[in-house]
Amino acid sequence: MWKAGRARAAEEAADLQALIAEEGGNFRLAAWDWRHYAEKVRNRRFDFDSAELKPYLQLEKMIAAAFDTASRLFGLAFEEVHDVPVYHPDVRVWKVTQDGRLTGVFLGDYFARSSKRSGAWMNGLRDQQRLTGDVRPIVINVMNFSKPPAGEPALLSFDDARTLFHEFGHALHGLLSDVTYPLISGTNVARDFVELPSQLYEHWLERPEVLRRFALHAETGQAMPEALLDKLLAARTFNQGFATVEYASSALVDMDLHMISTDRPVDVIAFEQGVLERIGMPAAIVMRHRTPHFQHIFSGDGYAAGYYSYLWSEVLDADAFDAFEETGDVFDPATAKRLRDTIYAAGYRRDPAEAYRAFRGRDPDPKALLRKRGLDALTGIGDAQA
């Protein structure tokens, strides 16, 4: 990923530098310029402004899209209930069933408020287990979307909608759990495996057959125009060299930092700079997380030396979604059943590598992620120059 990402980032930097020159700028592209000029290039190349999408991404419709995807894949049904005590009036509750049998309870807490920390996450309020009877799971998704005025629909950015699908993938991991012991239930799996169900679920949001049904204009009710949908999908791999480099550099520094074996104080900034020089960090890109403020690497064994895990999980999710696309049907029933049985329902019953092989029939292919990010044309490169 590093070589391909760095090579693509060099191409992207050249495009941005050309735009700077075209506009009369007499300066070298720097890190603080990148996002500004990248957005200009994006708009020019794809005639695409992300603000155009927002009227088509209503929160209610995106919740319905996430539920409908789960219904088509796993046969789940969602019924909103209003007679359940909740900790805040904004919290909503759904009873989740399959073939009339209770699967679990899902709570959604979607809007930002002063008493809530930032971010988005899934929690298991009660894990599925059979050790003390047939205990059904209760899971919650927490978001921080902007709450609209009364009577108006909540509108999301595409990143918001992706976050909703991502966290609902975690929720399904908890809801579909089918194990005996609570210790290995649901999302209680290895760090680099827990993101597979969530990141995989994001793929269905980007499917035209999903967007055509649920991306409806908040005022007119009309479906997203095909031209806008085409531009959205065409722009998916834009700026992926930058995205790959800024992420992978943080992961590589994190791992190298945890390889130190010394009882002497370490100059972290000097160490960081040394790693970046060794791996050939492009001058116009900075790490996504500078070491002094990087909470992941100081938050205990759950994340220490583990920031790579999101990228490895993305290898898994890209390769896993390929399994659906190879059938010609992204809702293929046989593939969905195998996914449920081996991944979503299995908890930590077996080693994650074995679980993945049980689903896919082989080990994951990292080239799937290169294809997903549009970097596959660069897989034969040597040491790319930044």
N, C-alpha and C positions, 0 to 999 in steps of 0.2 A: 504493500500500500504506500509506503514512504516514497519509493522510487517513482511510482506512477503518479502519485499526488504531486510530488515536487516537479516532475516534468510538466504536468498540466498547469501547475501554478506559474511556471516560467512562461508558458504561452499566454496565460491570463494577464500576467504582469506586462508583457509586451503590448497586449491590446490596450491596457489602461494607460501605459506610457504614450502610446500613439494618440490616444484621445487627449491626453494632457497637452501634447505638442500641437494637435489640431486646434485646440482652444487657445493657443498662444502661451501656454505655460512654459516657463524656462526653469523647471526644477525636476529633480529625480523623484519618481514615485516612492512614497514612504508609507509606513504602516497606517498612519492617520489619514491617508488619502484613499486607501483601498476601497472601503465600503461605499464612499461617495461616488467614485468613478465607476465602480462595478455596477451600481444601480443605474447609472447613465448608460453603460454599455448594454445592460439587460433590457432597458426600455427601448433602446435603438434596435437591438438585434431581434427582439421578439415582439416589439410594439406592445409591451405588456406592463401594466401598472397593477401591482398587487391590490391597490385600493378598489379596483374594478370588481374584485371577487366578493368583497364583504357583503353587499346586499343579497348575494346568493347563498351565504353561509349562515343561516339562522340556527341558533342553538337548538331549538326544538327539532328542526329537521336533521341536524347532525346527530342528536341523540337517537332519533328514529332510524337514521342510517346505520348507526352502530348496532342498535338492537336488531334491525332487519338482517344485517350481515351475520349476526350470531344465530338468528333463526334459520337462515339458509344453510349455514355451515353445520350447526350443532343441534338444530331442532328445538331451540329454546323459545319460550314465550314470556313476554314481560307485561305485567299488569300493575299499573300504578295504584297504590293504596294510600288512603288519607287518614286512617284511624290508628296510626302507629305513632307513639311519642318520639319526638326528635329533639335534638339539642339546640336547633335554631329554625325559625320559620322558613328559611330558604331551603332547608334540606328536604329532598324528595325521596320517596321510597317506592320500590317496585318489588313485587313478588315474582320470582323467576321459576318457571315450571318447564317440564318436558313431559309430553303425553299425560298431562294432568297431575303429575307427581312433583312435589316441591323439590326444586334444585337448591334454592337459597334465597337470600334477600339482598337486594342491591340498593345502596343509598347514593344519591348524587348531591354534592354540595358545590355548586358551580360558580357562585359569585364572590368577588372580593369584598372584604369588610375589614375594619380596623383591628378586629380581634384575631385575625387569621394571618399566619405567616405567608410569605410569598411562595410561588411555585405551584406545582401540581403533583399529586401523589395518590397512591392507593394504599389503604389499610385494611387488614383483616380484623374486624371487630370480634369475630368468632370463627375459628378454623373448622373446616370439615374434618370429621373423624368418626371412627366406629368403635373406639376403645371403650367408651362409656355409653354406647347406644348409637342410633343413627342421628348424629349431630350434623345439622345443616349449616352451611357457612353464611355469615353476614359480612359483606364487604362494602367498602365505601370508596368512591372517587371524589377527591377534593381538587377544585380548580380555583382560579382567581380571575374569571372573566369579568368584564365591566357590566354592571347591572344597568339595564336601560330604564328610562322613566316608565311609570305605570302605563300599561296599555300598549307599549311598543315592544317589538321583538328584540331579543339580544342578538347582535351580529358579531361574527367571529372573523378573525383573519384566517388564512389557510393554515398558518402555523398553530393557531388555537385549535382548529378542527383536527389537525394531526395529533395534537396533545390529547384531545378528547378520545380519539381512537386508541392512542398509545396507552393511556391509563385504563381504558376499558379492556384492553388486552390483558393487563395485569388483573383486572377484576374477574375476567373469565377464567384466568389461571386459578384464582381462589374459588370461584363458583363451581367450576367443573371438577374440582379435586375429588378423587375417589380412592382414598387410602384408609388404612386402619389407624395409624398413629399420628397424633397431632403434630409431633415434632417434624415430620416430613410432609406435612400437608400443604397443598397449594403452592404459594410462592416461597416456601422454606427450602430453597434450592441454592446451588452455587451462584455466586455473584454474576459470573459470565453466562449463566444459563437463565437467570430470572428475567433478563431482558428479551429473550427470544419470543415468548408469547405476546409481549407488548409491541415490540418493534415489528414483528410479523403482521400484527393486526393493522398497522398503519397502511399496508399495501392496499387494502380494500378501499380505503378512502379515495385513493387516486384512480380507481377503476372507473372508466367512462360509464359503465352500466349502473354504478352506484350514484355518481354525480348527476347523471341525467334524471334520475328519479328524485333525488333529495336536494340538489342545489337549485332551489327555486327562489326567484326574486321576492324579497319581503313585501313589496308593494303590488307588483303585478301578478305574482304567482307563476310567472313564466320560467321555464327551465333555462339554465345557463346556455347562452348561445354556443353553438358548436365551434365557432371561430375562437371564442374566449377559452373554451375547454381545450381546444387544440394548442393555444398559446401556453396555457397553464402546464399542460403535459410536456410540451416541447422545452419549456424552461427548467424542467426538473434537474437536469444535470449541469446547469449553468453554475460557474464559480466553485465547482467541486474540487478543483485543485487547491484552492484556498481553504475550503472546509476540511479537506483531508489533512493538509499540512498543519493547520493551527491545532487540530485535535491530536494528531499523531505525535506532534512534538511534545505536547503536555504529557502524553502517555509514556513516551520514551524517557523523558526527564524523570518522571515519577518512578519508573522501574529502575533506572540507574541510581537514583537516590537511595532506593532501598537495597541496593547491592553493596553499599558502603559497609565496610567492617573496620570500625575504628572507634576508640573511646575519646578521640580528640575532637574539639569543636570543628565544625565544618562551615566554611564560608559559602552559604547556600547560593548567593547570587553569582559568585565566581564559578561554583560547580555547575550551575545551570548554564552559564555562558559557555563553559567548556564542552558540555554535552551538545549544545546547539551548534557550536563550531565543528565538532566532530561529525555530526550528521548532515551538515550542510544546510542549515536553516536559511531560507530565502530572506534577504535583508528587509523586504517590504511586508513581511508577515511576522506577527508575534504569536507566542503561545496563547492558546485560549485561556489558560489559567497560569499566571505567574506564581511561582512556588510559595512566596510568603503568604498569599491570601487563599491558597488552594486547599479548601476544607477537606476535600476528598482524601488527600494523602495524610491528613492528621486526624482522621475521624475513627481510628481504630482498625482492627483487622478486617472489617467488612470491606473497606476500600483501599487500605494501604497496599501500594504497588498494584492496584487493580483498576486504574482508570482505563487501561486498554480494553476492559471487558465490554464496554459499549460497542467498540469497533468490532470485536470478535463476535458479539451478539448480532451485529449487522451482517457479518459474513453468514451466520446461521440463518437469519431471517431472509436474506436475499436468496440463498440456496433453497430454503424451504418453500418460498413462494414460487420458485422455479418449478417445484414439484407439481404445483397446481397448474401453472401455465403449460407445462409439458403435456397435460391431459387435454388441453384445449378448452377447459372449463375451470375458471377460478373458484367455482363453488362445487367442484367435483365431489360427490358424496363419499366415494371410497377413500380418496385422499384426506378429506375432512375427518372421516371416522378414524383413520390411522393417526392423524394429527391429535385428535382428542385423546385417543387411548394411550399414545406413547409420550405425549408432551403435556397437554393441558390437564389431563386427569391424573397423571402418574406421580405428581409430587416428586419426592426424592427417593423413589423406590429403587432406582438403579443409578449407576454412574451416568452423568449427562452425555458423555460420548456414546455410551451404549444406547441410551434413550434416543439420541439423534439417529444413530444407525438403524434402530428399529423402525423409525419413521421413514427415513430416506433410502435405506438399503445400502448406504455407503457413508463415508465420512463427508463432511461439508467441503465444498469446493470454493476456495477464496476468490476464484475468478468471477463467481456470481456477484460479489460486491463490486469488483471492478466494472462489471457490466452495468450494475445498478447506478453507479456514480458516473458512468460515461467515460471511464478510464481504461476500458478494455483494449483500446487501440495502442496503449502504451505498455502492454505487458511484456513486450520483447525488448524493452530498453535496457541499456546498461546503466552506468552511473550518470543519471541525468544531472546536468549543470543547472544550478539555481540562477 
